[in-house]
Amino acid sequence: MGKGTGGPLFFTQYSYLGFDPRNLRDRFTDYLENNRNMARVNHGYCMQNPGHHLGYGDAGWGITAVDGPKGYVPYEPNPELDDGTIAPTGAIASFPYTPDASLKALKYFYRELGDRVWSVYGFRDAFNFDQDWVFGINMGLNQAPMIVMIENYRTGLLWKYFMSNPEIAPTLARVGLRPDSPQNTNKK
């Protein structure tokens, strides 16, 4: 996971839109379990809510790098880099790692927060209820990971197509990635 809390959630998402972390490991880590742990830490931090931020909780989570009230910040779940800003893409694009918690967040953002964080183009990029602030845009850069990772959770479609490229297998072998045990590939 790296130091501390592992950093912003996008580390577990953007690099894995096509690259399938399931069933792969190297001498340092099991990539699926690493990503799962980062999402779990993020979710757990928001449930504990040490900063007493409005909107944080079991369903209100998703701390990642995003434009916040003071511009772009690589938010992460620690008091030094957390000002109460939640990015829906953080929780929703974690579907392959935390399906139950991600679905709960999606329902909370859509059903409970409604048009405060939803527009005709999907979820707004970020919100911070402590500062009574909602980002007024829906950036495709943050919309795409939600769609892709939901589909990867559902069917593995984008992972399957990316990983089927003939360059991938020899590259994985060359950098030292190897298949993990089959029972580890479907843990939730």
Backbone bond lengths (Angstrom), bond angles and torsions (degrees), N, CA, C in turn:
res aa  C-N    CA-C-N  psi(-1)  N-CA   C-N-CA  omega(-1)  CA-C   N-CA-C  phi
1 M - - - 1.445 - - 1.512 111.66 -
2 G 1.271 118.05 -15.48 1.451 119.38 -175.05 1.515 109.86 89.94
3 K 1.306 115.75 -166.12 1.460 120.76 -178.08 1.518 111.40 -75.24
4 G 1.304 115.89 146.40 1.461 121.18 172.84 1.508 113.46 57.74
5 T 1.314 115.16 -118.56 1.465 121.42 -174.97 1.516 113.00 -93.02
6 G 1.315 118.03 1.05 1.455 120.76 175.84 1.512 114.76 90.22
7 G 1.311 118.11 -12.57 1.457 120.41 177.27 1.513 113.63 99.35
8 P 1.331 115.97 -170.71 1.464 121.20 179.21 1.530 111.32 -64.26
9 L 1.318 116.17 149.41 1.467 120.72 -177.95 1.525 113.79 -62.56
10 F 1.310 118.42 -23.50 1.462 117.68 -177.12 1.526 111.51 -61.56
11 F 1.343 118.15 -20.41 1.464 120.28 175.51 1.524 110.80 -58.78
12 T 1.326 117.79 -30.97 1.465 121.99 -178.13 1.521 112.48 -93.05
13 Q 1.313 116.87 0.75 1.462 120.07 -172.23 1.517 112.75 -118.94
14 Y 1.304 118.83 -63.15 1.462 120.54 -172.85 1.520 112.29 -59.38
15 S 1.324 117.69 -40.45 1.462 120.33 179.61 1.518 112.19 -70.12
16 Y 1.327 117.06 -16.47 1.460 121.55 -173.73 1.519 113.00 -116.14
17 L 1.308 118.31 19.08 1.460 120.10 175.22 1.526 109.92 -64.46
18 G 1.322 116.94 -40.23 1.455 121.98 177.15 1.519 112.63 -110.09
19 F 1.308 115.79 -37.15 1.461 120.73 -178.61 1.521 109.39 -75.08
20 D 1.313 116.87 119.26 1.455 123.55 -175.33 1.527 110.24 -84.95
21 P 1.351 117.78 113.35 1.462 119.39 -179.31 1.526 113.58 -78.94
22 R 1.319 116.81 -9.76 1.463 119.46 -178.41 1.523 109.85 -69.26
23 N 1.306 115.08 140.64 1.455 121.56 173.91 1.523 113.75 64.60
24 L 1.348 117.69 23.09 1.463 119.42 176.98 1.523 110.69 -131.63
25 R 1.327 113.61 140.43 1.454 119.69 177.13 1.525 107.99 -151.30
26 D 1.313 115.17 163.61 1.450 120.97 169.85 1.523 107.04 -128.96
27 R 1.314 117.42 -166.00 1.464 118.22 -176.75 1.522 112.37 -70.83
28 F 1.334 116.91 -9.99 1.459 120.27 -177.57 1.527 114.13 -100.42
29 T 1.324 117.33 -36.45 1.467 117.95 -171.65 1.517 113.33 -158.62
30 D 1.284 114.41 162.20 1.454 124.79 166.26 1.531 103.47 -97.88
31 Y 1.313 117.63 112.70 1.465 120.76 -170.76 1.519 113.65 -66.30
32 L 1.314 117.36 -37.37 1.462 119.03 177.71 1.530 110.20 -64.22
33 E 1.310 116.65 -47.17 1.468 119.96 -178.77 1.530 110.84 -65.78
34 N 1.310 117.50 -37.34 1.462 121.03 176.77 1.535 110.82 -59.83
35 N 1.328 115.97 -47.83 1.467 120.28 -179.22 1.521 110.72 -65.83
36 R 1.308 116.28 -40.70 1.459 121.20 177.46 1.533 110.42 -59.65
37 N 1.315 115.82 -44.46 1.464 119.71 -179.48 1.524 111.94 -64.44
38 M 1.321 117.10 -39.50 1.473 119.07 177.65 1.525 110.82 -62.01
39 A 1.320 117.21 -42.64 1.471 120.07 178.93 1.525 110.43 -66.61
40 R 1.321 117.01 -39.79 1.471 120.23 178.26 1.525 111.79 -63.79
41 V 1.320 116.99 -41.29 1.469 120.56 177.82 1.522 109.74 -62.39
42 N 1.323 117.45 -44.49 1.456 122.05 179.98 1.530 110.36 -60.42
43 H 1.312 116.18 -47.82 1.460 121.83 179.04 1.534 110.31 -62.09
44 G 1.325 116.65 -47.18 1.461 120.82 -179.78 1.518 112.80 -62.05
45 Y 1.321 116.59 -39.98 1.465 121.17 177.93 1.531 110.36 -60.95
46 C 1.325 116.28 -44.67 1.471 119.66 179.86 1.523 111.31 -68.11
47 M 1.324 117.64 -32.17 1.461 120.04 175.94 1.532 110.32 -67.67
48 Q 1.317 117.02 -41.45 1.469 120.72 177.74 1.518 111.33 -70.62
49 N 1.323 116.28 -35.38 1.456 123.34 175.71 1.538 113.23 49.39
50 P 1.336 116.72 61.71 1.465 118.96 -177.26 1.525 113.82 -63.47
51 G 1.334 117.87 -23.62 1.465 121.02 178.61 1.521 113.37 -90.24
52 H 1.328 117.08 0.70 1.475 122.62 179.96 1.528 111.69 54.95
53 H 1.335 115.46 46.16 1.463 121.45 -178.48 1.524 111.20 -82.45
54 L 1.310 115.89 140.65 1.463 121.71 176.66 1.522 109.85 -66.70
55 G 1.318 116.46 136.35 1.461 121.35 177.39 1.509 114.68 91.04
56 Y 1.333 118.80 -11.96 1.461 121.64 178.78 1.521 109.45 -79.90
57 G 1.324 115.84 148.10 1.450 120.77 176.54 1.511 111.06 161.70
58 D 1.311 116.39 -164.65 1.453 121.90 -178.19 1.529 111.87 -58.00
59 A 1.318 116.95 -37.03 1.466 120.98 179.24 1.526 112.42 -100.76
60 G 1.294 118.36 -18.31 1.466 122.50 -178.16 1.509 111.33 -102.27
61 W 1.326 115.74 91.39 1.463 120.08 -178.51 1.518 109.46 -151.97
62 G 1.317 116.51 171.50 1.458 121.84 -179.96 1.514 111.06 128.12
63 I 1.323 116.31 67.03 1.461 121.26 -179.57 1.523 107.88 -94.77
64 T 1.328 115.39 120.25 1.460 120.41 -179.53 1.517 109.25 -156.96
65 A 1.301 116.92 173.69 1.461 121.69 178.71 1.527 109.29 -65.75
66 V 1.330 115.29 127.61 1.460 120.55 -176.13 1.525 108.47 -167.64
67 D 1.326 116.18 162.57 1.462 119.74 171.23 1.516 108.07 -71.31
68 G 1.317 116.01 121.25 1.456 122.43 177.60 1.519 110.25 -109.18
69 P 1.322 117.57 -167.27 1.462 121.20 -177.94 1.530 113.86 -58.74
70 K 1.336 116.85 -25.66 1.474 120.68 -178.68 1.516 112.45 -113.17
71 G 1.342 116.95 24.14 1.457 120.94 -179.44 1.517 111.95 100.68
72 Y 1.326 114.83 -167.88 1.460 120.32 -175.76 1.526 110.44 -70.24
73 V 1.327 115.51 130.30 1.464 122.18 178.37 1.529 108.07 -139.61
74 P 1.321 117.98 134.23 1.475 119.74 174.38 1.534 109.33 -80.66
75 Y 1.326 116.05 71.28 1.459 121.23 -177.83 1.520 110.95 -58.87
76 E 1.306 115.47 143.40 1.450 120.80 172.81 1.520 108.71 -149.10
77 P 1.337 116.76 163.14 1.457 119.95 -174.77 1.529 113.88 -76.31
78 N 1.306 115.53 74.12 1.458 121.59 169.27 1.525 106.80 -153.26
79 P 1.305 117.43 149.50 1.468 120.44 -173.22 1.532 114.99 -56.54
80 E 1.323 117.86 -28.05 1.463 120.17 -179.50 1.526 112.39 -73.12
81 L 1.324 117.48 -29.16 1.472 121.59 -177.04 1.522 111.97 -119.21
82 D 1.308 117.15 33.95 1.461 121.83 -179.60 1.521 108.32 -138.03
83 D 1.329 115.42 114.36 1.470 119.13 177.81 1.525 112.30 -112.70
84 G 1.337 116.78 10.90 1.460 120.85 -179.52 1.511 113.82 101.21
85 T 1.324 118.13 9.18 1.461 122.16 -178.70 1.522 110.29 -88.84
86 I 1.314 115.62 125.94 1.462 122.76 176.15 1.528 108.38 -113.13
87 A 1.327 115.48 137.27 1.463 122.11 174.47 1.526 107.71 -112.76
88 P 1.323 118.95 115.28 1.469 119.44 179.42 1.529 113.34 -51.36
89 T 1.330 117.47 -34.70 1.464 119.35 179.23 1.518 111.91 -60.07
90 G 1.327 118.37 -29.17 1.461 120.87 179.50 1.512 112.27 -60.26
91 A 1.326 116.31 -50.27 1.468 120.36 -179.00 1.526 112.00 -76.63
92 I 1.323 116.86 -43.74 1.468 120.05 -173.22 1.529 111.85 -71.26
93 A 1.323 118.14 -38.28 1.462 120.28 178.57 1.528 112.13 -75.34
94 S 1.327 117.24 0.65 1.467 121.70 174.91 1.523 111.95 -92.44
95 F 1.321 118.03 9.76 1.472 122.00 -177.44 1.531 114.20 -48.70
96 P 1.337 120.50 -44.61 1.464 118.35 -178.74 1.527 113.46 -64.36
97 Y 1.314 117.30 -20.96 1.459 121.96 -175.48 1.528 112.63 -99.92
98 T 1.316 116.85 -36.36 1.469 121.69 -176.33 1.528 108.77 -137.82
99 P 1.324 117.98 67.38 1.467 119.56 -173.17 1.529 114.38 -58.41
100 D 1.314 118.08 -42.37 1.465 119.62 -178.41 1.529 111.69 -67.78
101 A 1.325 116.24 -47.68 1.469 120.33 179.64 1.527 111.34 -66.20
102 S 1.332 117.22 -35.56 1.463 120.69 179.15 1.527 111.51 -69.33
103 L 1.332 116.56 -40.82 1.465 119.67 177.57 1.524 110.26 -65.45
104 K 1.309 116.95 -39.84 1.467 120.73 178.16 1.539 109.67 -61.96
105 A 1.334 117.38 -41.42 1.461 121.01 177.94 1.526 110.97 -64.80
106 L 1.334 117.08 -46.06 1.463 120.66 179.05 1.529 110.68 -56.10
107 K 1.335 116.23 -47.44 1.469 119.89 179.92 1.521 111.47 -64.11
108 Y 1.319 117.34 -40.46 1.469 121.18 178.63 1.529 110.51 -63.03
109 F 1.332 116.63 -49.26 1.465 119.90 -178.95 1.529 110.71 -59.98
110 Y 1.325 116.42 -43.86 1.459 120.72 -175.54 1.534 112.57 -79.10
111 R 1.322 116.40 -50.05 1.470 119.65 -173.74 1.523 113.87 -81.45
112 E 1.317 116.88 -41.51 1.469 119.93 -175.54 1.530 112.76 -88.01
113 L 1.329 115.91 -41.75 1.467 118.74 -177.73 1.523 111.97 -91.07
114 G 1.317 116.35 -23.98 1.463 122.46 172.85 1.511 115.05 47.84
115 D 1.329 115.45 -131.44 1.461 119.87 -173.17 1.521 113.37 -69.23
116 R 1.314 117.39 -3.39 1.474 118.82 172.95 1.525 109.94 -68.17
117 V 1.340 117.11 -33.62 1.466 120.57 -177.98 1.529 112.85 -125.44
118 W 1.332 118.11 4.83 1.463 122.38 -177.69 1.510 109.22 -122.39
119 S 1.315 116.58 139.93 1.462 121.25 174.76 1.523 108.44 -135.81
120 V 1.288 116.70 -175.90 1.459 121.60 -178.87 1.536 111.64 -59.52
121 Y 1.326 117.79 -23.54 1.465 121.43 -178.51 1.530 113.34 -97.44
122 G 1.311 118.21 3.18 1.462 120.96 -179.98 1.513 111.30 116.41
123 F 1.321 115.45 -158.62 1.461 119.96 -178.77 1.521 110.87 -72.10
124 R 1.308 115.34 139.55 1.467 120.64 172.84 1.523 107.50 -64.19
125 D 1.316 115.81 157.42 1.458 119.87 -173.67 1.520 113.67 -64.73
126 A 1.314 118.07 -38.17 1.459 119.66 -176.00 1.521 110.25 -162.88
127 F 1.329 114.14 161.14 1.458 119.96 174.40 1.521 109.16 -148.15
128 N 1.305 114.89 155.52 1.457 122.38 177.95 1.522 106.58 -143.85
129 F 1.322 117.05 98.52 1.459 121.28 -176.02 1.526 111.96 -73.01
130 D 1.335 118.24 -23.09 1.465 120.16 174.73 1.530 110.41 -59.26
131 Q 1.325 114.66 -36.65 1.460 120.64 -177.37 1.530 112.05 -103.65
132 D 1.327 116.64 10.77 1.463 122.46 -179.46 1.529 110.58 50.30
133 W 1.328 114.95 49.91 1.456 121.79 -173.03 1.520 110.28 -129.44
134 V 1.331 116.17 134.53 1.465 123.25 171.50 1.519 106.48 -133.45
135 F 1.321 116.09 128.97 1.460 119.87 179.80 1.519 107.98 -67.11
136 G 1.290 117.87 133.02 1.454 122.32 -173.37 1.508 115.99 -84.79
137 I 1.324 118.14 8.45 1.471 118.47 -179.01 1.522 111.51 -121.78
138 N 1.327 113.76 164.57 1.460 123.16 174.25 1.523 106.32 -123.61
139 M 1.304 116.83 91.57 1.456 121.52 -176.77 1.527 110.36 -78.48
140 G 1.318 116.38 129.70 1.458 121.04 178.73 1.518 112.93 -55.96
141 L 1.324 116.72 -32.47 1.454 122.03 178.46 1.527 111.33 -58.77
142 N 1.316 117.26 -29.69 1.464 121.05 178.95 1.525 112.66 -99.47
143 Q 1.320 118.06 -20.11 1.463 121.23 176.67 1.529 110.83 -75.36
144 A 1.321 116.29 -43.50 1.462 120.85 -174.64 1.525 113.89 -57.42
145 P 1.341 119.85 -46.85 1.471 117.99 -178.79 1.524 113.38 -59.99
146 M 1.324 117.70 -31.54 1.460 119.09 178.31 1.529 110.50 -63.63
147 I 1.321 116.45 -47.86 1.466 121.65 -178.30 1.528 110.65 -65.23
148 V 1.327 115.65 -48.57 1.467 120.35 -177.36 1.527 111.42 -62.80
149 M 1.335 117.18 -45.30 1.464 118.95 -175.91 1.532 112.40 -74.14
150 I 1.320 118.06 -28.52 1.467 118.77 172.18 1.525 109.23 -64.11
151 E 1.325 116.93 -43.91 1.469 119.61 179.04 1.527 111.48 -67.11
152 N 1.322 117.14 -38.37 1.466 118.66 176.40 1.526 110.85 -62.37
153 Y 1.312 116.97 -37.74 1.463 119.82 175.99 1.531 110.49 -66.02
154 R 1.319 116.64 -45.50 1.474 121.20 -176.56 1.524 111.91 -65.60
155 T 1.330 116.71 -51.82 1.468 120.31 -170.01 1.528 114.30 -130.09
156 G 1.320 118.38 -14.28 1.459 120.73 -174.73 1.517 112.85 71.20
157 L 1.332 117.71 16.12 1.461 122.28 -171.63 1.525 113.52 -56.33
158 L 1.322 118.05 -53.75 1.460 119.60 -177.06 1.525 111.16 -68.66
159 W 1.315 117.17 -35.36 1.455 119.73 174.68 1.525 110.18 -61.79
160 K 1.321 116.65 -44.36 1.466 121.13 -178.30 1.525 110.52 -59.97
161 Y 1.329 116.34 -48.76 1.466 119.13 -177.64 1.520 112.48 -66.34
162 F 1.312 117.22 -42.83 1.468 119.46 179.70 1.524 110.51 -64.84
163 M 1.314 116.57 -47.58 1.459 120.52 -175.50 1.526 112.42 -69.63
164 S 1.335 118.44 -17.01 1.462 121.11 179.13 1.521 112.61 -81.14
165 N 1.320 118.23 -6.23 1.461 120.61 175.95 1.522 109.28 -60.73
166 P 1.337 117.94 136.70 1.467 119.94 -174.47 1.525 114.13 -64.09
167 E 1.305 117.94 -19.39 1.466 120.59 -179.39 1.528 112.59 -78.53
168 I 1.307 118.09 -20.11 1.458 121.23 -170.71 1.529 112.64 -69.84
169 A 1.322 119.64 -51.93 1.474 121.41 -176.26 1.526 112.58 -57.28
170 P 1.342 119.70 -48.94 1.466 117.65 179.48 1.530 112.74 -66.12
171 T 1.313 116.43 -32.28 1.466 119.78 178.26 1.521 110.23 -66.43
172 L 1.331 117.08 -44.02 1.458 120.61 179.09 1.525 110.77 -60.43
173 A 1.322 116.42 -43.72 1.463 120.23 179.46 1.529 110.56 -63.76
174 R 1.302 116.03 -40.00 1.457 120.22 -177.36 1.531 113.03 -66.93
175 V 1.341 117.09 -33.97 1.468 119.71 -179.84 1.528 112.21 -90.67
176 G 1.319 117.02 1.12 1.457 120.15 173.53 1.512 115.91 91.66
177 L 1.328 117.97 14.96 1.469 119.83 175.36 1.515 108.40 -84.22
178 R 1.312 116.53 140.28 1.451 120.82 -179.33 1.520 109.68 -137.53
179 P 1.322 116.60 156.71 1.468 119.39 178.11 1.518 111.23 -61.06
180 D 1.299 115.28 145.23 1.449 122.61 176.03 1.523 108.34 -91.23
181 S 1.299 117.46 177.38 1.451 120.08 177.93 1.527 109.58 -68.95
182 P 1.327 118.21 143.19 1.463 121.49 -176.63 1.533 113.58 -57.91
183 Q 1.336 119.16 -34.91 1.462 119.52 -178.31 1.526 112.56 -68.43
184 N 1.315 118.69 -16.06 1.463 121.35 -178.74 1.520 112.55 -88.18
185 T 1.323 118.50 -9.15 1.459 120.52 -172.31 1.520 113.89 -79.60
186 N 1.302 119.23 -19.28 1.461 120.15 -175.26 1.526 114.10 -120.63
187 K 1.328 118.75 17.44 1.467 120.44 177.53 1.515 109.89 -65.45
188 K 1.328 115.43 145.46 1.470 118.76 178.34 1.479 108.95 -119.73
